[in-house]
């Protein structure tokens, strides 16, 4: 089992130390133990959770919804359907956002193409 300090976990997750401390304060990561010097010591489990939370945040899931998911996870196997429903709803939201971004990208590409044609 790997043991990470805050700088290493920040490097592994792409999150800043400030964000890591915020996530800990907001209970978006399991309690992080500290060494004798008071420094945070993250485990492989913390790394997995942080990568998952980061993916949810990067795709627009609100913190309150992530907290809901994590609370359901902590309740155990009896909540798998509720967790699945929550993730499927989020996936649908992400798919809608992605379709919108693709549509807007096509508009931008058309404008670029018109500038390039005018330059020729």
Buried (B, 14 or more C-beta within 10 A) or exposed (E): EEEBBBEEBBEBBEBEEEBBBEBBEEEBBBEBEEEEEEEBBBBEEBBEBBBBBBEBBEEEBEBEBBBBBBEBBEEEEEBEEBBEEBEEEBEEBBEEEEEEEEEEEEEEEEEEEEEEEEEE
